[in-house]
Amino acid sequence: MKRPRSHRGTFRNSFTPFGTSVLGAPLEVWNPASGNVRTLLVGGQHGEEPEGTYLLSRALRSLSADPHECAIVLAANPDGLARGTRANANGVDLNRNFPTADWQPDPVTYSWYTGSGSEVHLSPGSSPGSEPETAAFIALVEALQPERIITLHAPLACIDDPLLSPLGQHLATATGLPLINHIGYPTPGSLGTWAAERNLHVITYELPRGPLDQLCQLHSPLLCALMTGGLP
């Protein structure tokens, strides 16, 4: 059951801090009342991709009860979201800062515009896991022990599921986004690579670009279903 729209301006659920960002912003997680976490939903790892944070917030504020076996991190990179930057306040791409076997110290690049070529340089960090946001997130995962992580990004418009699992197939069918099992380029130091090395299932839910209101109407019901245990 959903909350009345008149009540959705604020959160009915309480959050738990699990760390702080470079600039001291709280890192927050909304946990299920049971404490048992099957799914961890994550948005805002890249500050230039606010769509995930917006949609997760809308979905969470629509619930009439606590999430069921689902924890939600709305903003894994709050400084980047506040500043509109892909990186955190240290100029580090947090999705290349995880302590993986293939972590590389060389600068990483991304596109200034979609399709413009990978030309903007960022740091992967001074060392693997160097950033407070990364260290706090790893500690959170180790504490919660989720079965799977779904991380929201944009704008590649696909469901990236290395296992091509029933959940990945359901998300692809419901959204019309293509289901793939590899993004097509190396991702050293990424959350996905770090999780794969630990046999932890990660699905990257790549939203398309588009008006936020339209994205919300299509994707929020799915996110609500994930939060309430209504998907495989």
C-alpha positions as CSV (number, residue, x, y, z in Angstrom):
1,M,0.0,0.0,0.0
2,K,1.3,3.5,-0.9
3,R,1.2,6.6,1.2
4,P,-1.2,9.3,0.2
5,R,0.5,11.8,-2.0
6,S,-0.2,14.6,0.4
7,H,2.2,12.8,2.9
8,R,5.1,12.2,0.5
9,G,6.9,15.5,1.0
10,T,9.0,14.0,3.9
11,F,10.3,10.6,4.8
12,R,8.3,8.5,7.2
13,N,11.3,6.1,7.7
14,S,14.4,7.0,9.7
15,F,17.9,6.7,8.4
16,T,21.1,5.6,10.0
17,P,24.4,7.4,9.4
18,F,27.2,5.1,8.2
19,G,30.0,7.6,7.6
20,T,30.8,11.0,6.3
21,S,32.0,12.5,3.0
22,V,35.2,14.4,2.4
23,L,33.4,17.6,3.2
24,G,31.7,16.2,6.2
25,A,28.2,15.4,4.7
26,P,26.5,12.4,6.3
27,L,26.4,9.2,4.4
28,E,22.9,7.7,5.2
29,V,21.2,4.4,4.8
30,W,17.6,3.5,5.3
31,N,17.3,0.0,6.7
32,P,14.5,-2.5,7.0
33,A,12.9,-2.8,10.4
34,S,13.8,-6.5,10.5
35,G,17.5,-5.8,10.0
36,N,17.6,-8.5,7.4
37,V,18.9,-7.1,4.1
38,R,18.4,-9.0,0.8
39,T,18.8,-6.1,-1.5
40,L,20.9,-2.9,-1.2
41,L,19.8,-0.1,-3.5
42,V,22.4,2.6,-4.2
43,G,22.1,6.0,-6.0
44,G,24.3,9.0,-6.5
45,Q,27.7,7.4,-6.8
46,H,28.4,9.8,-9.6
47,G,27.3,13.4,-8.7
48,E,26.5,14.2,-12.3
49,E,23.9,11.4,-12.3
50,P,21.2,12.7,-9.9
51,E,18.5,10.7,-11.5
52,G,19.1,7.6,-9.3
53,T,18.9,9.6,-6.1
54,Y,15.7,11.4,-7.2
55,L,14.0,8.1,-8.2
56,L,15.0,6.3,-5.0
57,S,13.9,9.1,-2.9
58,R,10.5,9.3,-4.6
59,A,10.0,5.6,-4.2
60,L,11.0,5.5,-0.6
61,R,8.7,8.4,0.3
62,S,5.9,6.6,-1.4
63,L,6.0,3.6,1.0
64,S,3.4,3.3,3.7
65,A,5.7,0.9,5.7
66,D,9.4,0.3,6.2
67,P,11.3,-1.4,3.3
68,H,11.1,-5.2,3.3
69,E,14.6,-6.8,3.4
70,C,15.9,-3.8,1.4
71,A,18.4,-1.1,2.5
72,I,18.6,2.2,0.5
73,V,21.5,4.6,0.1
74,L,20.2,7.6,-1.7
75,A,23.5,9.4,-2.1
76,A,26.8,7.5,-2.1
77,N,28.6,10.7,-3.2
78,P,26.8,13.6,-1.5
79,D,29.6,16.1,-2.1
80,G,29.5,15.3,-5.9
81,L,25.7,15.6,-6.0
82,A,25.8,19.0,-4.2
83,R,28.5,20.3,-6.5
84,G,27.3,18.6,-9.7
85,T,30.5,16.8,-10.2
86,R,31.1,13.2,-11.2
87,A,33.9,12.9,-8.6
88,N,33.9,13.4,-4.9
89,A,35.4,16.6,-3.4
90,N,38.9,15.2,-3.8
91,G,38.4,14.8,-7.5
92,V,38.2,11.0,-7.2
93,D,35.8,8.8,-9.3
94,L,34.4,6.7,-6.5
95,N,33.5,4.0,-9.0
96,R,37.2,3.5,-9.7
97,N,38.4,3.6,-6.1
98,F,37.4,0.2,-4.8
99,P,40.2,-2.1,-3.7
100,T,40.1,-4.6,-6.6
101,A,42.8,-6.8,-8.0
102,D,42.9,-4.7,-11.2
103,W,42.8,-1.2,-9.5
104,Q,45.0,1.2,-11.5
105,P,46.7,4.4,-10.3
106,D,46.4,6.1,-13.8
107,P,43.8,8.8,-14.3
108,V,40.4,7.7,-15.5
109,T,38.4,9.5,-18.1
110,Y,34.7,10.2,-18.9
111,S,32.8,12.1,-21.5
112,W,31.8,15.7,-21.1
113,Y,28.8,15.1,-23.4
114,T,27.2,11.8,-24.2
115,G,29.1,10.5,-27.3
116,S,31.7,13.2,-27.2
117,G,34.6,10.8,-26.4
118,S,36.2,10.0,-23.1
119,E,38.2,13.2,-22.5
120,V,37.7,14.5,-18.9
121,H,40.4,13.2,-16.4
122,L,39.7,12.2,-12.9
123,S,41.7,10.4,-10.2
124,P,41.0,6.8,-9.1
125,G,42.4,7.8,-5.7
126,S,45.8,7.9,-4.1
127,S,45.4,4.2,-3.3
128,P,42.6,1.5,-3.5
129,G,39.8,2.5,-1.1
130,S,41.5,5.8,-0.2
131,E,38.3,7.8,-0.1
132,P,36.1,8.0,3.1
133,E,33.0,7.4,1.0
134,T,34.4,4.2,-0.4
135,A,35.7,2.9,3.0
136,A,32.3,3.6,4.6
137,F,30.4,1.9,1.8
138,I,32.6,-1.2,2.0
139,A,32.0,-1.3,5.8
140,L,28.3,-1.0,5.3
141,V,28.2,-3.9,2.8
142,E,30.2,-6.0,5.2
143,A,27.8,-5.2,8.0
144,L,24.6,-5.7,6.1
145,Q,25.7,-8.7,4.1
146,P,23.2,-8.2,1.3
147,E,22.5,-10.9,-1.3
148,R,22.7,-8.4,-4.1
149,I,23.3,-4.7,-4.8
150,I,21.5,-2.7,-7.4
151,T,23.3,0.6,-8.2
152,L,21.6,3.3,-10.3
153,H,23.5,5.2,-12.9
154,A,22.8,7.2,-16.1
155,P,22.6,7.6,-19.1
156,L,23.6,4.4,-20.8
157,A,20.0,3.1,-20.8
158,C,20.5,-0.6,-20.1
159,I,20.3,-3.2,-17.3
160,D,23.9,-4.6,-16.8
161,D,23.6,-7.9,-15.0
162,P,26.6,-10.2,-15.3
163,L,24.4,-13.2,-14.2
164,L,21.5,-12.4,-16.5
165,S,19.4,-13.3,-13.5
166,P,15.6,-13.5,-13.3
167,L,15.6,-10.1,-11.6
168,G,17.7,-8.6,-14.3
169,Q,15.4,-10.0,-16.9
170,H,12.4,-8.7,-15.1
171,L,13.9,-5.2,-14.9
172,A,14.7,-5.2,-18.6
173,T,11.3,-6.4,-19.6
174,A,9.5,-3.9,-17.4
175,T,11.5,-0.9,-18.5
176,G,12.2,-1.8,-22.1
177,L,15.9,-1.4,-21.5
178,P,18.3,-3.9,-23.1
179,L,19.7,-6.6,-20.7
180,I,23.5,-7.0,-21.1
181,N,26.1,-9.0,-19.1
182,H,29.0,-6.6,-19.7
183,I,29.2,-2.9,-20.1
184,G,31.8,-3.3,-23.0
185,Y,34.9,-1.7,-21.5
186,P,37.2,-2.4,-18.5
187,T,36.1,-1.0,-15.1
188,P,39.1,-1.4,-12.8
189,G,38.3,-0.4,-9.2
190,S,34.6,-0.3,-9.7
191,L,31.9,-1.4,-7.3
192,G,30.9,-4.1,-9.8
193,T,34.4,-5.5,-10.1
194,W,34.9,-5.4,-6.3
195,A,31.7,-7.2,-5.7
196,A,32.4,-9.9,-8.4
197,E,35.7,-10.7,-6.7
198,R,33.6,-11.5,-3.5
199,N,30.9,-13.4,-5.4
200,L,28.4,-10.7,-4.6
201,H,25.7,-10.1,-7.2
202,V,25.6,-6.5,-8.6
203,I,23.1,-5.2,-11.1
204,T,23.9,-1.8,-12.7
205,Y,20.6,-0.1,-13.5
206,E,21.5,2.4,-16.2
207,L,18.7,4.9,-16.6
208,P,18.2,6.8,-19.9
209,R,18.4,10.6,-20.1
210,G,15.0,12.2,-20.0
211,P,12.6,14.4,-18.0
212,L,12.7,13.4,-14.3
213,D,9.0,13.3,-14.1
214,Q,8.7,10.8,-17.0
215,L,11.6,8.7,-15.5
216,C,9.8,8.7,-12.2
217,Q,6.5,7.5,-13.7
218,L,8.2,4.5,-15.4
219,H,10.9,3.5,-12.9
220,S,9.5,4.4,-9.4
221,P,6.9,1.5,-9.4
222,L,9.8,-0.9,-10.0
223,L,11.9,0.6,-7.2
224,C,8.9,0.5,-4.9
225,A,8.5,-3.2,-5.7
226,L,12.1,-3.8,-5.0
227,M,11.8,-2.0,-1.6
228,T,8.8,-4.1,-0.6
229,G,10.0,-7.5,-1.8
230,G,7.7,-7.7,-4.7
231,L,10.3,-8.7,-7.3
232,P,12.3,-12.0,-7.7
